[in-house]
Amino acid sequence: MIPYVDIHTHLGQNKPGVVAIRNVIAGHDAIPLNQFFSYGIHPWYGLDGGGVHWQNILTNPYCLAIGECGLDFQKEILTKVPLPQQEDVFIKQISLSNAYQKPLIIHCVKCFDQLIKIRQQYHTISQAWIVHGFNKNKDIASKLIKAGFYLSFGSLIFKSHKLQLALKGMPMEKLFLETDAQQNFSIEEIYKQAAKILNISEKILKMKLYENFLKVFQPPAN
């Protein structure tokens, strides 16, 4: 049976029929046992990685991605972690993504043009860059897809019309779904809503997104 795939969760536990990637913030979260996870320095915390030993972590077979990492241009965040510092930490993780052949799960707030510019500077890197929790309109979605990004949608597809329109315009081979940190909707419910918006069967959606998961994250064989 094809599982549901939740590519970014702060709360996810292993449960039947679901493949979940637990987000681990360097220096703040414990690494889960026997569960897929991503590992990265969040832009809110700057260089506070807690003395990260990247090699030990990124060679763990359960570590499927680096992140969430990225850029956040909210005023209150820039006051604590200035832009140059955010960019330095993000670029370091881009280099690690290339060295360890891991995709990036990206946090991006109010800085999509800058993110695209950085992606263009590193266009020779083959690892996937995934903007998690995408919540903008179809025009920004199109720009990101054109630049080579994957987009992951979450529970906001239940109430945001602009996000529903962005999802409708998504190429299936660039799409993921997630629960993030919210507890109100399960990944199964998010799939059901996405299938309704896309006007396809949930079975086909599961199949397509599982294909994307295998291609991008390359999980170890059982």
N, C-alpha and C positions, 0 to 999 in steps of 0.2 A: 504493500500500500504506500502511495506517495505521501510523504509527511507535509504538514504545514511548515514554513520556514519563517522564523522571527529573527531577522538579522541584527537587531539591536534592542536589547532589553536590560534594564537595571534590576529587574525583579525576577526574571525568569528562572524557573527551576526545570529540571528534566521532567517531562511528562509524556505519556504515550502519544504517539502520532504527531509530535512537534519537535522540530530541530530548532533550538534557540541558541543564539550567541550572546552570552552575558557580557555586558560592558564592564570593564575593570579600569578604574582611574588610578594611574600610577601614584603611589604614595598615600592613597586614601582607601582603596578597596582590597580585600583579600582575594587571592586567586582561587576560584572554585575548583573542587576536585571532580574529576570525571565528567566535565561539562565543557563544551566549546565556549571560548571566550575571545574577546578582543582586548588589547592592552595598549594604553596610550596616555600621554600627558594632555589633559584637557586645557584649552586656552584660558579658562578661568583661573588656573593655578600656576601659570607661568612655568618656572623651572622647578617647581615643587614636585619632583618625581620620587622623592624618598630614597635617593641613592640607587636608582634603577640599574639592575644588572640585566641589560637587554638580551644578551646572548642566552642566558639561562631561561629567560621567559619566552623569547621568540622561537627557540628551538623546541619548546614544549609542543607535542603533537596536538594538544587541544587548543593551542593559540592559533586562531584562523585569520586574524587581522590585527592591524595597528590602528588604535583609535579608542574612543573618539578623540580626534585631534583637529586642529584647524584654527579658525579666526573668529573673533567676536568683537564687533565694533560698537557695542552698546557703551554709552558714556560711562556708566558705573563700572564696567569691566575695564575699559581703557584707563581709568583712573588707577586701578589696582595693578593691571598688567598692560603696560604701554605696547603700542603696535609693533615697534622693532623687536621687543622681547617675544611677543606672540609669533611673529614671523620666523624668528630664529629657531624657536622650539618646533614649529610646524615643519620647517625645512629639514631639520634634523630627522624628524620622523618620516619625511619623504625619502630621505637617504636610506633609512633603515628599511623602509618598505621595499626599496629597490634591492638592497643587499640581502634581505631575507625572503624576498619573493612573496610578500604579504600584501593584500589589498589594504587600502586606507578607508576607514569610516570617519567621515568628516562632519564636524560641527561648524556651521557657517551662519553668522547673524549679521545682517546689514553690510555685507562685504562680498557679494557675489562677483562683482567686476574684478576685484582684487584676486579672488580665488581663481577665476578664469585666467587672469594674467599669469599667476604662478603656474597654473597647469600648462599654459603655453610654453613657459620657460623650461618645463620638465617634460616636454612632449615625447621625448624618446623613451620614457619609462613606461613599461608595458603593464604594470600592475593596475588593477581597477581602483578608481577613486569614487567613493559612494557618498553622496550628500544624504545624511540621515535626517529624518524628521522634516522632509521638504514640506514647506507650507506657503509657497509663493504662487504666482500666477503662471499661466501657460507660456507666456513670453519668456519669463526667466527660465522656466523648465526647458524650453526649446534652445535657449542659449547654452545652458549647461549640457544638454544632450549633444549639441553640435560640437562642443568643446571636448566631448569624450566621457562625460561623467555618467554614472548610474545614479538614480534617484530612489530613495526609500520613503514611502508614505506611511503615516500612522493614523491614529484615531480621529484626526481633524477632518478626514474625508467624510465623516458622518454629518458635519455641520457647515463646512466651508464650500460655497458654490464655486469660487474661483479655483479651489484646490480640486474639486471634482472635475472641472473643465481641464485642468492641467493633467490629471490622471487619464482622462479620456484620450488625450493627445499623445500619451506615452508609447514609445515602441516597447513591445513586451520584453525584448531582449535586454532592456536597460532598467527594468523595474524590480524593486523589492518592496516588502512590507515589514512593519515592525510594531512593537508595542511601546518601546521607549520606557519612560518611568511611570506612566499612568497605569491605574489599576481598574479603570471602569470598563474597558473592552479587552476581551481576549484576542489572541491572534486569529482564532477561528472566526470570530465576529468581524474582524477587520477584513479577512479574506472574503467573507460573504458579502460585505458592503462593496468591496472593490469589484468583485465579479458582477454585481448588480450595475455599478456605474459603467463598467467596461462592456456590459451586455454580452458576457460570455459565461459559460458554466464554471462553477467553482472547481470542478475536476480539471478543466483545461488550465485554469489559472494556477492551480497547484502544480500541475505538470510543468508549465512554463517557468514558474519561479524556482522550482526545484532544479531544473536544468541550469538556470542562472546561478544558483547556489553552488552547484557542482563545478561549474566553469570558473567562477570567480574565486571561491574560497578553497577549493581543492581539499576537502576534508580527507583525513586518513581513512583507508579502507577498514571495515570492521574485522 
